[in-house]
Each structure stands twice: as C-alpha cells, then as structure tokens.
Amino acid sequence: NLTHQMGGCVDGSALLQISRMNIDRVFIGACSVSTGTGICGFDHADVTFKRTLINTSKHSIVLATNEKFSVRAPHRIAEIQEIQQLVVEHDLPRSELEILELFGAPIIRADA
C-alpha cells in the first residue's frame, strides 16, 4: 500500500487566490503520466489545484521523472494535449518517448 504525501497548501483559499491572478507560465509536477490516462495525481485537492493552475495559465509545463510513467494515479489533472510542454529525464526509454510523440506530446528532454 503506497502512501503519497503532498507538500503544499491546496485548499479553497488557494484556489480563490489563483482565480485572482494573471499567470503566464506554470510548472507542475505529476504523480503519473500516460497517453491513456493523461497527467494524473493521487490527492483530489492537489489535482484540483493543479488543474486550476493549468486552466488559469497561458503556458503549462509538466515535469515528470521516469518513474511517473509506470505509475497509475486515480485523479486526472489534464490530458497530455492540454499542456504546452512535458519535461522528461534525459534517459526516458526511447519506446516511451515514441508513444508520447505519437500522441502529440510536446516533449523536452532534460540534459544529463
């Protein structure tokens, strides 16, 4: 049984503050990334917060380490096509990159 921790404030007050902001660019982390289920998370409040950030921002960037591609999380933040950039590690397996590219994922590989 996996325990997932969140290190942020994502309550209604935080959502209200986001709605009052003009956000040009947002960087969010993902708990899970898949062409089938999209960008997902484990905590409903965190997912709602991140979804609101993406919807409010002009440009959204998702950061995903390699292990996020082998995990399935229950709550969808966004479809892959809804984000402007997906930043992955330099050594993400080529097979995973090819699948993401087929689905039109805008990928940036981090330097080693």
C-alpha positions as CSV (number, residue, x, y, z in Angstrom):
1,N,0.0,0.0,0.0
2,L,1.6,3.2,-1.2
3,T,1.4,6.4,0.9
4,H,1.7,9.6,-1.1
5,Q,2.5,12.9,0.6
6,M,1.8,16.3,-0.7
7,G,3.9,19.3,0.4
8,G,1.6,22.3,-0.3
9,C,-1.5,24.2,0.6
10,V,-4.2,23.4,-1.9
11,D,-7.4,24.4,-0.1
12,G,-10.3,26.6,-1.2
13,S,-8.4,29.7,-0.2
14,A,-5.5,28.8,-2.5
15,L,-8.0,28.2,-5.4
16,L,-9.5,31.6,-4.8
17,Q,-6.2,33.3,-4.9
18,I,-5.3,31.6,-8.2
19,S,-8.5,32.8,-9.7
20,R,-7.4,36.4,-9.0
21,M,-4.0,36.0,-10.6
22,N,-2.7,36.5,-14.2
23,I,-0.4,33.5,-14.6
24,D,1.9,33.4,-17.7
25,R,3.7,30.2,-17.0
26,V,3.1,27.4,-14.6
27,F,5.3,24.4,-13.7
28,I,3.6,21.5,-12.1
29,G,4.8,18.0,-11.0
30,A,2.9,14.9,-12.0
31,C,2.4,11.7,-10.0
32,S,1.5,9.7,-13.1
33,V,1.9,10.3,-16.9
34,S,0.2,8.1,-19.5
35,T,-1.1,8.6,-23.0
36,G,-4.2,6.7,-21.9
37,T,-5.0,8.5,-18.7
38,G,-3.1,11.7,-19.1
39,I,-1.4,13.7,-16.3
40,C,-2.7,12.4,-13.0
41,G,-2.3,12.7,-9.3
42,F,-3.2,10.8,-6.1
43,D,-4.7,13.6,-3.9
44,H,-8.0,15.1,-5.1
45,A,-7.3,18.5,-3.6
46,D,-3.9,18.6,-5.2
47,V,-5.3,17.6,-8.6
48,T,-8.0,20.3,-8.4
49,F,-5.3,22.9,-7.5
50,K,-3.1,21.8,-10.4
51,R,-6.0,21.7,-12.9
52,T,-6.9,25.2,-11.8
53,L,-3.3,26.4,-12.4
54,I,-3.3,24.9,-15.9
55,N,-6.6,26.4,-16.8
56,T,-5.6,29.8,-15.5
57,S,-2.1,29.9,-17.0
58,K,-1.3,30.8,-20.6
59,H,1.5,28.2,-20.7
60,S,1.7,25.0,-18.7
61,I,4.7,22.8,-18.2
62,V,4.6,19.4,-16.6
63,L,7.7,17.9,-15.0
64,A,7.8,14.1,-14.9
65,T,10.6,11.9,-13.8
66,N,11.0,8.4,-15.3
67,E,9.1,6.5,-12.6
68,K,6.0,8.6,-13.2
69,F,5.4,6.7,-16.5
70,S,5.0,3.3,-14.7
71,V,2.5,4.5,-12.0
72,R,-1.2,4.9,-12.3
73,A,-3.0,7.6,-10.2
74,P,-6.8,7.9,-9.9
75,H,-7.4,11.6,-10.5
76,R,-6.8,13.3,-13.9
77,I,-5.2,16.7,-13.9
78,A,-5.2,17.1,-17.7
79,E,-4.9,15.3,-21.0
80,I,-1.4,15.4,-22.5
81,Q,-2.7,17.5,-25.4
82,E,-3.8,20.2,-22.9
83,I,-0.3,21.1,-21.8
84,Q,2.2,23.1,-23.8
85,Q,5.4,21.2,-22.7
86,L,6.2,17.9,-21.0
87,V,9.7,17.9,-19.5
88,V,11.2,14.4,-19.1
89,E,14.5,13.0,-17.9
90,H,17.3,12.6,-20.4
91,D,17.2,8.8,-20.1
92,L,13.5,8.1,-20.5
93,P,13.3,4.9,-22.6
94,R,13.0,5.6,-26.3
95,S,9.9,3.3,-26.5
96,E,8.1,5.6,-24.1
97,L,9.2,8.7,-26.0
98,E,7.9,7.3,-29.2
99,I,4.5,6.6,-27.7
100,L,4.3,10.1,-26.3
101,E,5.3,11.6,-29.6
102,L,2.6,9.6,-31.4
103,F,0.0,11.3,-29.2
104,G,1.4,14.7,-29.9
105,A,3.1,15.3,-26.6
106,P,5.3,18.4,-26.7
107,I,8.4,16.8,-25.2
108,I,11.6,18.5,-23.8
109,R,14.3,16.1,-22.6
110,A,16.4,17.4,-19.7
111,D,20.1,17.4,-20.1
112,A,22.1,14.6,-18.4
